[in-house]
Amino acid sequence: MNEVIFLWYLITGTIVFQKDVDGRDTYRINFDELTIITEGDKKFIGYTVDYAYKEEILEYIDSGDFEYNEDL
């Protein structure tokens, strides 16, 4: 189901392709409301995430929390 939501976000412009990084596609996510974004031990609040991998976005769709994690 997460894949379907991911595709829907691509179609509606919530997720926008940015570029290929080391053979992996990255995307920008535009949130409708302020969202907590975790990067390592730091937390930020924002409306946009840049250079997110698909697996990070799928994790966000599943959990509701965005965390940069290139190991996914």
N, CA, C and O atoms as a CHARMM CRD file, in Angstrom:
* protein
*
  288
    1    1 MET  N      0.81500  -1.19300   0.00000 PROA 1      0.00000
    2    1 MET  CA     0.00000   0.00000   0.00000 PROA 1      0.00000
    3    1 MET  C      0.86500   1.26800   0.00000 PROA 1      0.00000
    4    1 MET  O      0.50000   2.27400  -0.60700 PROA 1      0.00000
    5    2 ASN  N      2.02500   1.20900   0.69200 PROA 2      0.00000
    6    2 ASN  CA     2.91100   2.36600   0.72500 PROA 2      0.00000
    7    2 ASN  C      3.38400   2.75900  -0.66400 PROA 2      0.00000
    8    2 ASN  O      3.54300   3.94400  -0.95500 PROA 2      0.00000
    9    3 GLU  N      3.61200   1.76500  -1.53100 PROA 3      0.00000
   10    3 GLU  CA     4.04400   2.04400  -2.91300 PROA 3      0.00000
   11    3 GLU  C      2.96500   2.81800  -3.66700 PROA 3      0.00000
   12    3 GLU  O      3.27700   3.71800  -4.44800 PROA 3      0.00000
   13    4 VAL  N      1.70800   2.47500  -3.44000 PROA 4      0.00000
   14    4 VAL  CA     0.59500   3.16700  -4.10100 PROA 4      0.00000
   15    4 VAL  C      0.53300   4.61700  -3.62500 PROA 4      0.00000
   16    4 VAL  O      0.35300   5.53000  -4.43100 PROA 4      0.00000
   17    5 ILE  N      0.68100   4.82800  -2.32700 PROA 5      0.00000
   18    5 ILE  CA     0.68400   6.18400  -1.77200 PROA 5      0.00000
   19    5 ILE  C      1.87100   6.96900  -2.32800 PROA 5      0.00000
   20    5 ILE  O      1.73500   8.13900  -2.68300 PROA 5      0.00000
   21    6 PHE  N      3.03000   6.32500  -2.40000 PROA 6      0.00000
   22    6 PHE  CA     4.21700   6.96900  -2.97000 PROA 6      0.00000
   23    6 PHE  C      3.92600   7.43300  -4.40000 PROA 6      0.00000
   24    6 PHE  O      4.22400   8.57400  -4.75400 PROA 6      0.00000
   25    7 LEU  N      3.35200   6.56400  -5.21300 PROA 7      0.00000
   26    7 LEU  CA     3.01500   6.92800  -6.59900 PROA 7      0.00000
   27    7 LEU  C      2.00200   8.06800  -6.64300 PROA 7      0.00000
   28    7 LEU  O      2.11000   8.96800  -7.47700 PROA 7      0.00000
   29    8 TRP  N      1.02100   8.02900  -5.74800 PROA 8      0.00000
   30    8 TRP  CA     0.02100   9.09700  -5.69600 PROA 8      0.00000
   31    8 TRP  C      0.69900  10.43500  -5.36900 PROA 8      0.00000
   32    8 TRP  O      0.39200  11.45700  -5.98200 PROA 8      0.00000
   33    9 TYR  N      1.61200  10.42000  -4.41100 PROA 9      0.00000
   34    9 TYR  CA     2.34800  11.63600  -4.06700 PROA 9      0.00000
   35    9 TYR  C      3.15900  12.14900  -5.25400 PROA 9      0.00000
   36    9 TYR  O      3.26200  13.36000  -5.44600 PROA 9      0.00000
   37   10 LEU  N      3.73200  11.25600  -6.04800 PROA 10     0.00000
   38   10 LEU  CA     4.45900  11.67700  -7.25100 PROA 10     0.00000
   39   10 LEU  C      3.51800  12.34000  -8.25700 PROA 10     0.00000
   40   10 LEU  O      3.84300  13.37900  -8.83200 PROA 10     0.00000
   41   11 ILE  N      2.36000  11.73300  -8.46100 PROA 11     0.00000
   42   11 ILE  CA     1.38900  12.25500  -9.43100 PROA 11     0.00000
   43   11 ILE  C      0.88500  13.63300  -9.01000 PROA 11     0.00000
   44   11 ILE  O      0.71900  14.52100  -9.84600 PROA 11     0.00000
   45   12 THR  N      0.64100  13.80800  -7.71000 PROA 12     0.00000
   46   12 THR  CA     0.06200  15.06500  -7.22700 PROA 12     0.00000
   47   12 THR  C      1.09500  16.14400  -6.92900 PROA 12     0.00000
   48   12 THR  O      0.73000  17.27800  -6.62000 PROA 12     0.00000
   49   13 GLY  N      2.37900  15.80800  -7.01700 PROA 13     0.00000
   50   13 GLY  CA     3.42700  16.79900  -6.79100 PROA 13     0.00000
   51   13 GLY  C      3.85000  16.94700  -5.33800 PROA 13     0.00000
   52   13 GLY  O      4.65100  17.82600  -5.02000 PROA 13     0.00000
   53   14 THR  N      3.33200  16.10900  -4.45200 PROA 14     0.00000
   54   14 THR  CA     3.77300  16.13000  -3.06100 PROA 14     0.00000
   55   14 THR  C      5.22900  15.68700  -2.97400 PROA 14     0.00000
   56   14 THR  O      6.00000  16.19200  -2.15700 PROA 14     0.00000
   57   15 ILE  N      5.59100  14.73400  -3.82900 PROA 15     0.00000
   58   15 ILE  CA     6.96700  14.27400  -3.95800 PROA 15     0.00000
   59   15 ILE  C      7.43600  14.64000  -5.36600 PROA 15     0.00000
   60   15 ILE  O      6.73500  14.38900  -6.34600 PROA 15     0.00000
   61   16 VAL  N      8.62400  15.23300  -5.45800 PROA 16     0.00000
   62   16 VAL  CA     9.17200  15.66000  -6.74500 PROA 16     0.00000
   63   16 VAL  C     10.58000  15.07200  -6.89000 PROA 16     0.00000
   64   16 VAL  O     11.41000  15.20600  -5.99100 PROA 16     0.00000
   65   17 PHE  N     10.83800  14.42500  -8.02000 PROA 17     0.00000
   66   17 PHE  CA    12.17600  13.88800  -8.28800 PROA 17     0.00000
   67   17 PHE  C     13.17800  15.02900  -8.31400 PROA 17     0.00000
   68   17 PHE  O     12.91000  16.08500  -8.88800 PROA 17     0.00000
   69   18 GLN  N     14.35300  14.81300  -7.68100 PROA 18     0.00000
   70   18 GLN  CA    15.40000  15.83100  -7.71000 PROA 18     0.00000
   71   18 GLN  C     16.57000  15.39500  -8.57300 PROA 18     0.00000
   72   18 GLN  O     16.82100  15.99600  -9.61700 PROA 18     0.00000
   73   19 LYS  N     17.29300  14.36000  -8.15700 PROA 19     0.00000
   74   19 LYS  CA    18.42400  13.91700  -8.96100 PROA 19     0.00000
   75   19 LYS  C     18.87800  12.54400  -8.49200 PROA 19     0.00000
   76   19 LYS  O     18.42800  12.03300  -7.46700 PROA 19     0.00000
   77   20 ASP  N     19.77700  11.96500  -9.26600 PROA 20     0.00000
   78   20 ASP  CA    20.38800  10.68600  -8.94000 PROA 20     0.00000
   79   20 ASP  C     21.63000  10.95000  -8.08500 PROA 20     0.00000
   80   20 ASP  O     22.48400  11.75900  -8.44700 PROA 20     0.00000
   81   21 VAL  N     21.71600  10.26200  -6.95300 PROA 21     0.00000
   82   21 VAL  CA    22.88200  10.36700  -6.07600 PROA 21     0.00000
   83   21 VAL  C     23.44900   8.96600  -5.89100 PROA 21     0.00000
   84   21 VAL  O     22.83000   8.11900  -5.24700 PROA 21     0.00000
   85   22 ASP  N     24.61800   8.72900  -6.45300 PROA 22     0.00000
   86   22 ASP  CA    25.27900   7.42100  -6.35500 PROA 22     0.00000
   87   22 ASP  C     24.37900   6.28000  -6.81400 PROA 22     0.00000
   88   22 ASP  O     24.34900   5.21500  -6.19600 PROA 22     0.00000
   89   23 GLY  N     23.65100   6.50600  -7.89400 PROA 23     0.00000
   90   23 GLY  CA    22.80200   5.45700  -8.45900 PROA 23     0.00000
   91   23 GLY  C     21.43700   5.32900  -7.81300 PROA 23     0.00000
   92   23 GLY  O     20.67600   4.42600  -8.15900 PROA 23     0.00000
   93   24 ARG  N     21.11200   6.21300  -6.88300 PROA 24     0.00000
   94   24 ARG  CA    19.79800   6.17200  -6.22900 PROA 24     0.00000
   95   24 ARG  C     19.07800   7.49300  -6.47200 PROA 24     0.00000
   96   24 ARG  O     19.67000   8.56700  -6.36900 PROA 24     0.00000
   97   25 ASP  N     17.78400   7.39500  -6.79800 PROA 25     0.00000
   98   25 ASP  CA    16.97600   8.59300  -7.01200 PROA 25     0.00000
   99   25 ASP  C     16.70900   9.29200  -5.68700 PROA 25     0.00000
  100   25 ASP  O     16.50900   8.64000  -4.66200 PROA 25     0.00000
  101   26 THR  N     16.70700  10.62000  -5.71200 PROA 26     0.00000
  102   26 THR  CA    16.33400  11.40500  -4.54300 PROA 26     0.00000
  103   26 THR  C     15.14700  12.28500  -4.89800 PROA 26     0.00000
  104   26 THR  O     14.92800  12.63000  -6.05900 PROA 26     0.00000
  105   27 TYR  N     14.38500  12.64000  -3.86400 PROA 27     0.00000
  106   27 TYR  CA    13.14000  13.37500  -4.04000 PROA 27     0.00000
  107   27 TYR  C     13.03000  14.49100  -3.02000 PROA 27     0.00000
  108   27 TYR  O     13.65300  14.44900  -1.96000 PROA 27     0.00000
  109   28 ARG  N     12.21700  15.50400  -3.36300 PROA 28     0.00000
  110   28 ARG  CA    11.82700  16.54800  -2.41900 PROA 28     0.00000
  111   28 ARG  C     10.41000  16.21200  -1.96800 PROA 28     0.00000
  112   28 ARG  O      9.56400  15.85200  -2.78700 PROA 28     0.00000
  113   29 ILE  N     10.15300  16.32800  -0.67400 PROA 29     0.00000
  114   29 ILE  CA     8.81100  16.10500  -0.13600 PROA 29     0.00000
  115   29 ILE  C      8.28200  17.45000   0.34600 PROA 29     0.00000
  116   29 ILE  O      8.96700  18.17200   1.07200 PROA 29     0.00000
  117   30 ASN  N      7.07400  17.77800  -0.05700 PROA 30     0.00000
  118   30 ASN  CA     6.40200  18.99200   0.39800 PROA 30     0.00000
  119   30 ASN  C      5.28900  18.58400   1.35400 PROA 30     0.00000
  120   30 ASN  O      4.30200  17.97700   0.93800 PROA 30     0.00000
  121   31 PHE  N      5.44600  18.92000   2.65100 PROA 31     0.00000
  122   31 PHE  CA     4.45400  18.56800   3.65100 PROA 31     0.00000
  123   31 PHE  C      3.36900  19.64600   3.71400 PROA 31     0.00000
  124   31 PHE  O      3.64200  20.82300   3.47500 PROA 31     0.00000
  125   32 ASP  N      2.13500  19.23500   4.03800 PROA 32     0.00000
  126   32 ASP  CA     1.03300  20.18400   4.18500 PROA 32     0.00000
  127   32 ASP  C      1.11600  20.96500   5.48900 PROA 32     0.00000
  128   32 ASP  O      0.58800  22.07300   5.59100 PROA 32     0.00000
  129   33 GLU  N      1.77800  20.38700   6.48100 PROA 33     0.00000
  130   33 GLU  CA     1.89400  21.03800   7.78600 PROA 33     0.00000
  131   33 GLU  C      3.31700  20.87500   8.30200 PROA 33     0.00000
  132   33 GLU  O      4.08300  20.06200   7.78400 PROA 33     0.00000
  133   34 LEU  N      3.66300  21.63900   9.31100 PROA 34     0.00000
  134   34 LEU  CA     5.00100  21.52200   9.88900 PROA 34     0.00000
  135   34 LEU  C      5.23900  20.09400  10.34700 PROA 34     0.00000
  136   34 LEU  O      4.38200  19.48200  10.98500 PROA 34     0.00000
  137   35 THR  N      6.40100  19.57600  10.01800 PROA 35     0.00000
  138   35 THR  CA     6.74200  18.18700  10.30500 PROA 35     0.00000
  139   35 THR  C      8.10700  18.13400  10.97700 PROA 35     0.00000
  140   35 THR  O      9.01400  18.88900  10.62600 PROA 35     0.00000
  141   36 ILE  N      8.24100  17.23400  11.94500 PROA 36     0.00000
  142   36 ILE  CA     9.53500  17.03300  12.59800 PROA 36     0.00000
  143   36 ILE  C     10.39700  16.16700  11.68000 PROA 36     0.00000
  144   36 ILE  O      9.97800  15.09500  11.24200 PROA 36     0.00000
  145   37 ILE  N     11.59500  16.64500  11.40300 PROA 37     0.00000
  146   37 ILE  CA    12.54200  15.97200  10.51400 PROA 37     0.00000
  147   37 ILE  C     13.76700  15.62600  11.34400 PROA 37     0.00000
  148   37 ILE  O     14.37500  16.49900  11.96200 PROA 37     0.00000
  149   38 THR  N     14.12600  14.35100  11.35400 PROA 38     0.00000
  150   38 THR  CA    15.26200  13.90200  12.14900 PROA 38     0.00000
  151   38 THR  C     16.43600  13.59300  11.23000 PROA 38     0.00000
  152   38 THR  O     16.29400  12.91200  10.21500 PROA 38     0.00000
  153   39 GLU  N     17.59500  14.10900  11.61200 PROA 39     0.00000
  154   39 GLU  CA    18.83400  13.80700  10.89000 PROA 39     0.00000
  155   39 GLU  C     19.90700  13.51500  11.93600 PROA 39     0.00000
  156   39 GLU  O     20.45400  14.42800  12.55400 PROA 39     0.00000
  157   40 GLY  N     20.19800  12.22200  12.12400 PROA 40     0.00000
  158   40 GLY  CA    21.11800  11.82000  13.18300 PROA 40     0.00000
  159   40 GLY  C     20.49600  12.11100  14.53500 PROA 40     0.00000
  160   40 GLY  O     19.39100  11.65200  14.82400 PROA 40     0.00000
  161   41 ASP  N     21.19600  12.86900  15.36400 PROA 41     0.00000
  162   41 ASP  CA    20.66200  13.22100  16.67500 PROA 41     0.00000
  163   41 ASP  C     20.03800  14.61600  16.68900 PROA 41     0.00000
  164   41 ASP  O     19.71400  15.13800  17.75600 PROA 41     0.00000
  165   42 LYS  N     19.86900  15.22000  15.51700 PROA 42     0.00000
  166   42 LYS  CA    19.29400  16.55700  15.41100 PROA 42     0.00000
  167   42 LYS  C     17.86300  16.46800  14.89600 PROA 42     0.00000
  168   42 LYS  O     17.54100  15.61600  14.06700 PROA 42     0.00000
  169   43 LYS  N     17.01500  17.35400  15.39500 PROA 43     0.00000
  170   43 LYS  CA    15.63300  17.44300  14.93700 PROA 43     0.00000
  171   43 LYS  C     15.36700  18.84700  14.41700 PROA 43     0.00000
  172   43 LYS  O     15.81600  19.83400  14.99800 PROA 43     0.00000
  173   44 PHE  N     14.63900  18.92000  13.32900 PROA 44     0.00000
  174   44 PHE  CA    14.26400  20.17600  12.70300 PROA 44     0.00000
  175   44 PHE  C     12.75700  20.16100  12.47900 PROA 44     0.00000
  176   44 PHE  O     12.13300  19.10000  12.47600 PROA 44     0.00000
  177   45 ILE  N     12.18900  21.32000  12.29600 PROA 45     0.00000
  178   45 ILE  CA    10.77600  21.42300  11.93600 PROA 45     0.00000
  179   45 ILE  C     10.70500  22.15600  10.61500 PROA 45     0.00000
  180   45 ILE  O     11.31900  23.20900  10.44600 PROA 45     0.00000
  181   46 GLY  N      9.94300  21.59100   9.66100 PROA 46     0.00000
  182   46 GLY  CA     9.85100  22.24900   8.36900 PROA 46     0.00000
  183   46 GLY  C      8.71600  21.72700   7.51600 PROA 46     0.00000
  184   46 GLY  O      8.02200  20.77600   7.87400 PROA 46     0.00000
  185   47 TYR  N      8.54800  22.37600   6.37800 PROA 47     0.00000
  186   47 TYR  CA     7.53100  22.00300   5.40300 PROA 47     0.00000
  187   47 TYR  C      8.10300  21.19400   4.24000 PROA 47     0.00000
  188   47 TYR  O      7.34700  20.63100   3.44900 PROA 47     0.00000
  189   48 THR  N      9.44000  21.13100   4.12900 PROA 48     0.00000
  190   48 THR  CA    10.06600  20.50300   2.96500 PROA 48     0.00000
  191   48 THR  C     11.28100  19.69500   3.38000 PROA 48     0.00000
  192   48 THR  O     12.04400  20.09300   4.26100 PROA 48     0.00000
  193   49 VAL  N     11.44700  18.55200   2.72600 PROA 49     0.00000
  194   49 VAL  CA    12.65100  17.73100   2.87800 PROA 49     0.00000
  195   49 VAL  C     13.26800  17.58900   1.49400 PROA 49     0.00000
  196   49 VAL  O     12.56800  17.27600   0.53000 PROA 49     0.00000
  197   50 ASP  N     14.56500  17.81700   1.39100 PROA 50     0.00000
  198   50 ASP  CA    15.27300  17.65800   0.12600 PROA 50     0.00000
  199   50 ASP  C     16.15100  16.41100   0.16300 PROA 50     0.00000
  200   50 ASP  O     16.60800  15.97900   1.22200 PROA 50     0.00000
  201   51 TYR  N     16.37000  15.85200  -1.00900 PROA 51     0.00000
  202   51 TYR  CA    17.27800  14.71600  -1.21700 PROA 51     0.00000
  203   51 TYR  C     16.93100  13.50400  -0.35200 PROA 51     0.00000
  204   51 TYR  O     17.80500  12.88300   0.25300 PROA 51     0.00000
  205   52 ALA  N     15.65300  13.18500  -0.30900 PROA 52     0.00000
  206   52 ALA  CA    15.19500  11.99900   0.42200 PROA 52     0.00000
  207   52 ALA  C     15.17900  10.80500  -0.52700 PROA 52     0.00000
  208   52 ALA  O     14.74800  10.91600  -1.67400 PROA 52     0.00000
  209   53 TYR  N     15.64800   9.68000  -0.04200 PROA 53     0.00000
  210   53 TYR  CA    15.57700   8.44100  -0.81800 PROA 53     0.00000
  211   53 TYR  C     14.17000   7.85100  -0.71400 PROA 53     0.00000
  212   53 TYR  O     13.44100   8.10700   0.24400 PROA 53     0.00000
  213   54 LYS  N     13.81300   7.06400  -1.71100 PROA 54     0.00000
  214   54 LYS  CA    12.48200   6.45500  -1.74600 PROA 54     0.00000
  215   54 LYS  C     12.21400   5.66400  -0.47100 PROA 54     0.00000
  216   54 LYS  O     11.11200   5.72600   0.07400 PROA 54     0.00000
  217   55 GLU  N     13.19600   4.93000   0.00400 PROA 55     0.00000
  218   55 GLU  CA    13.01300   4.10100   1.20000 PROA 55     0.00000
  219   55 GLU  C     12.72200   4.96000   2.43300 PROA 55     0.00000
  220   55 GLU  O     11.95300   4.55500   3.30400 PROA 55     0.00000
  221   56 GLU  N     13.33400   6.14100   2.50700 PROA 56     0.00000
  222   56 GLU  CA    13.05100   7.06400   3.61100 PROA 56     0.00000
  223   56 GLU  C     11.61400   7.56800   3.52500 PROA 56     0.00000
  224   56 GLU  O     10.93600   7.71800   4.54100 PROA 56     0.00000
  225   57 ILE  N     11.16100   7.82600   2.30900 PROA 57     0.00000
  226   57 ILE  CA     9.79300   8.30000   2.10900 PROA 57     0.00000
  227   57 ILE  C      8.79700   7.19800   2.45300 PROA 57     0.00000
  228   57 ILE  O      7.77700   7.46400   3.09000 PROA 57     0.00000
  229   58 LEU  N      9.08000   5.96700   2.04100 PROA 58     0.00000
  230   58 LEU  CA     8.19200   4.85200   2.38100 PROA 58     0.00000
  231   58 LEU  C      8.10900   4.67300   3.89600 PROA 58     0.00000
  232   58 LEU  O      7.03600   4.38700   4.42800 PROA 58     0.00000
  233   59 GLU  N      9.21900   4.83700   4.58400 PROA 59     0.00000
  234   59 GLU  CA     9.22700   4.76900   6.05100 PROA 59     0.00000
  235   59 GLU  C      8.38300   5.89100   6.63800 PROA 59     0.00000
  236   59 GLU  O      7.64800   5.67700   7.60300 PROA 59     0.00000
  237   60 TYR  N      8.48400   7.08900   6.05900 PROA 60     0.00000
  238   60 TYR  CA     7.66100   8.21700   6.51100 PROA 60     0.00000
  239   60 TYR  C      6.17700   7.92100   6.31200 PROA 60     0.00000
  240   60 TYR  O      5.36900   8.18800   7.20100 PROA 60     0.00000
  241   61 ILE  N      5.81500   7.37500   5.16300 PROA 61     0.00000
  242   61 ILE  CA     4.41600   7.03500   4.88600 PROA 61     0.00000
  243   61 ILE  C      3.91400   6.03200   5.91800 PROA 61     0.00000
  244   61 ILE  O      2.77400   6.12100   6.37400 PROA 61     0.00000
  245   62 ASP  N      4.75200   5.09200   6.27800 PROA 62     0.00000
  246   62 ASP  CA     4.37100   4.04200   7.22200 PROA 62     0.00000
  247   62 ASP  C      4.27300   4.57000   8.65800 PROA 62     0.00000
  248   62 ASP  O      3.34500   4.21700   9.38500 PROA 62     0.00000
  249   63 SER  N      5.22800   5.41300   9.06600 PROA 63     0.00000
  250   63 SER  CA     5.30400   5.80800  10.47700 PROA 63     0.00000
  251   63 SER  C      4.75400   7.20200  10.78200 PROA 63     0.00000
  252   63 SER  O      4.33200   7.47100  11.90600 PROA 63     0.00000
  253   64 GLY  N      4.76000   8.09200   9.77700 PROA 64     0.00000
  254   64 GLY  CA     4.35200   9.47100  10.00700 PROA 64     0.00000
  255   64 GLY  C      5.48500  10.35700  10.48600 PROA 64     0.00000
  256   64 GLY  O      5.29400  11.55800  10.67800 PROA 64     0.00000
  257   65 ASP  N      6.67800   9.77300  10.68200 PROA 65     0.00000
  258   65 ASP  CA     7.86200  10.52700  11.10700 PROA 65     0.00000
  259   65 ASP  C      8.91500  10.42900  10.01200 PROA 65     0.00000
  260   65 ASP  O      9.17200   9.34900   9.48000 PROA 65     0.00000
  261   66 PHE  N      9.52900  11.58000   9.67600 PROA 66     0.00000
  262   66 PHE  CA    10.57700  11.53800   8.65800 PROA 66     0.00000
  263   66 PHE  C     11.93800  11.51300   9.31600 PROA 66     0.00000
  264   66 PHE  O     12.23700  12.33400  10.18400 PROA 66     0.00000
  265   67 GLU  N     12.76600  10.56200   8.89800 PROA 67     0.00000
  266   67 GLU  CA    14.14000  10.46400   9.38600 PROA 67     0.00000
  267   67 GLU  C     15.05400  10.17800   8.22000 PROA 67     0.00000
  268   67 GLU  O     14.86600   9.20800   7.48500 PROA 67     0.00000
  269   68 TYR  N     16.06500  11.05000   8.05500 PROA 68     0.00000
  270   68 TYR  CA    17.08800  10.75400   7.04900 PROA 68     0.00000
  271   68 TYR  C     17.83100   9.50300   7.50100 PROA 68     0.00000
  272   68 TYR  O     18.32300   9.44100   8.62800 PROA 68     0.00000
  273   69 ASN  N     17.91200   8.50600   6.62200 PROA 69     0.00000
  274   69 ASN  CA    18.62400   7.26800   6.95600 PROA 69     0.00000
  275   69 ASN  C     19.02500   6.61000   5.65000 PROA 69     0.00000
  276   69 ASN  O     18.26200   5.81900   5.09700 PROA 69     0.00000
  277   70 GLU  N     20.20100   6.92200   5.15400 PROA 70     0.00000
  278   70 GLU  CA    20.63700   6.38800   3.85900 PROA 70     0.00000
  279   70 GLU  C     20.89000   4.89100   3.88400 PROA 70     0.00000
  280   70 GLU  O     21.12800   4.28600   2.83900 PROA 70     0.00000
  281   71 ASP  N     20.84300   4.28100   5.07500 PROA 71     0.00000
  282   71 ASP  CA    21.05700   2.82900   5.17700 PROA 71     0.00000
  283   71 ASP  C     19.79300   2.03300   4.87100 PROA 71     0.00000
  284   71 ASP  O     19.85400   0.80800   4.76700 PROA 71     0.00000
  285   72 LEU  N     18.64900   2.70200   4.72600 PROA 72     0.00000
  286   72 LEU  CA    17.40900   1.97800   4.40400 PROA 72     0.00000
  287   72 LEU  C     17.46700   1.41500   3.00500 PROA 72     0.00000
  288   72 LEU  O     16.51600   0.77500   2.55800 PROA 72     0.00000
